[in-house]
Every structure is written in structure tokens, then in C-alpha cells.
Amino acid sequence: MLEVLNLVLLGALCFVQNMAFTLSSRSRNSGDPGYHRYAAWCSNGIWFLCHFFVLKQVWTVLTTSNWMLLVYTAVVYTLCTAEGSVLMMKILLKKEKGKRRVGATK
């Protein structure tokens, strides 16, 4: 049961982390350094938490030889990071204006 809870938490963190990563990537190409600072702090902070859970899962696999857990972890990680990124891109395509638009200059 704990393994399932860890996968759910990992999935949620991965989803939010890649939303923040996409925000950070797009903000890097805007004309607003403050916006990028905010986005980069969010992305990197959540990345740290996310990878703590990935390492926890890998450690569990190594200590229990439950190799299917590694497969589940990889699937959850890949699915949630991809979908988080796609969702954030859709949101930002509708919201970016002015200096925060991709390709904007100062």
C-alpha cells in the first residue's frame, strides 16, 4: 500500500514539476528576468522533491528486488512529466502577453 501511495505522490510531483519546468523554459525566452527567476525557483525546488521520491523508489527496488516497482516508477514518471508539460504549454499559449510572451524583447 505504501508503494502505491509513493507512486501517487511521485506522479503528482512529477506533473507539477514539469509544469514548472515548462514555465521556466518558456520564461527564459521572454523579456522578463523576474518572471524567469520565479519560474526557475519553482522548477528547481519541485525537481529536488521529485527526485527524492524517485531515489526512494529506486532504493526500495534495490533493497527488495521488486523490479516491477521500477517499471511502474518509470511509467508514472514519464507519463506525468509529459502530461504536466503539455498542460502548462496549453495554459501559457493562452496567457502569455507582453514581455512574458516567448520571443519578447526587453
C-alpha positions as CSV (number, residue, x, y, z in Angstrom):
1,M,0.0,0.0,0.0
2,L,2.9,2.4,0.8
3,E,4.4,1.7,-2.6
4,V,1.1,2.8,-4.3
5,L,1.0,6.0,-2.1
6,N,4.6,6.8,-3.1
7,L,3.8,6.3,-6.8
8,V,0.7,8.6,-6.5
9,L,2.8,11.3,-4.7
10,L,5.6,10.8,-7.3
11,G,3.1,11.2,-10.1
12,A,1.6,14.4,-8.6
13,L,5.1,15.9,-8.0
14,C,6.3,15.0,-11.5
15,F,3.2,16.5,-13.1
16,V,3.6,19.8,-11.2
17,Q,7.4,19.8,-11.6
18,N,7.2,19.5,-15.4
19,M,4.5,22.2,-15.4
20,A,7.1,24.4,-13.6
21,F,9.9,23.3,-15.9
22,T,7.9,24.3,-19.0
23,L,7.1,27.6,-17.4
24,S,10.8,28.1,-16.7
25,S,11.8,27.1,-20.2
26,R,9.3,29.5,-21.8
27,S,10.1,32.3,-19.4
28,R,13.8,32.0,-20.3
29,N,12.8,33.0,-23.8
30,S,10.7,36.0,-22.6
31,G,11.9,39.5,-21.9
32,D,11.2,39.4,-18.2
33,P,14.1,38.3,-15.9
34,G,12.0,38.5,-12.8
35,Y,9.4,36.2,-14.3
36,H,12.1,33.7,-15.2
37,R,13.6,33.9,-11.6
38,Y,10.2,33.0,-10.1
39,A,9.7,30.1,-12.7
40,A,13.3,28.8,-12.2
41,W,13.0,28.7,-8.4
42,C,9.7,26.8,-8.7
43,S,11.0,24.4,-11.2
44,N,14.2,23.6,-9.4
45,G,12.6,23.4,-5.9
46,I,10.0,20.9,-7.1
47,W,12.6,19.0,-9.1
48,F,14.6,18.4,-5.9
49,L,11.5,17.0,-4.1
50,C,10.5,14.9,-7.1
51,H,13.9,13.3,-7.3
52,F,13.9,12.5,-3.6
53,F,10.8,10.3,-4.4
54,V,12.5,8.8,-7.5
55,L,15.5,7.9,-5.4
56,K,13.3,6.5,-2.6
57,Q,11.6,4.2,-5.2
58,V,14.9,3.1,-6.7
59,W,16.3,2.3,-3.2
60,T,13.1,0.3,-2.4
61,V,13.7,-1.7,-5.7
62,L,17.3,-2.3,-4.8
63,T,16.6,-3.5,-1.3
64,T,13.5,-5.6,-2.1
65,S,14.3,-6.8,-5.7
66,N,10.8,-5.7,-6.7
67,W,11.8,-4.9,-10.2
68,M,8.2,-4.2,-11.3
69,L,8.2,-1.3,-9.0
70,L,11.0,0.2,-11.1
71,V,8.9,-0.3,-14.2
72,Y,5.9,1.4,-12.5
73,T,8.0,4.2,-11.3
74,A,9.4,4.8,-14.9
75,V,5.9,4.7,-16.4
76,V,4.5,7.1,-13.7
77,Y,7.5,9.5,-14.1
78,T,7.3,9.5,-17.9
79,L,3.5,9.9,-18.2
80,C,3.2,12.6,-15.5
81,T,6.1,14.7,-16.6
82,A,5.0,14.6,-20.2
83,E,1.4,15.5,-19.5
84,G,2.3,18.2,-17.0
85,S,4.5,19.8,-19.6
86,V,1.8,19.6,-22.3
87,L,-0.9,21.1,-19.9
88,M,1.4,24.0,-19.0
89,M,2.2,24.8,-22.6
90,K,-1.6,24.9,-23.4
91,I,-2.2,27.2,-20.5
92,L,0.7,29.5,-21.4
93,L,-0.2,29.8,-25.0
94,K,-3.4,31.4,-23.9
95,K,-2.0,33.5,-21.1
96,E,1.4,34.9,-22.3
97,K,1.2,38.6,-23.1
98,G,3.6,41.5,-23.4
99,K,7.2,40.9,-22.0
100,R,6.2,37.4,-20.8
101,R,5.5,36.2,-24.3
102,V,8.0,33.7,-25.8
103,G,10.3,35.8,-28.1
104,A,9.5,39.1,-26.4
105,T,12.4,41.5,-26.0
106,K,13.1,44.0,-23.2
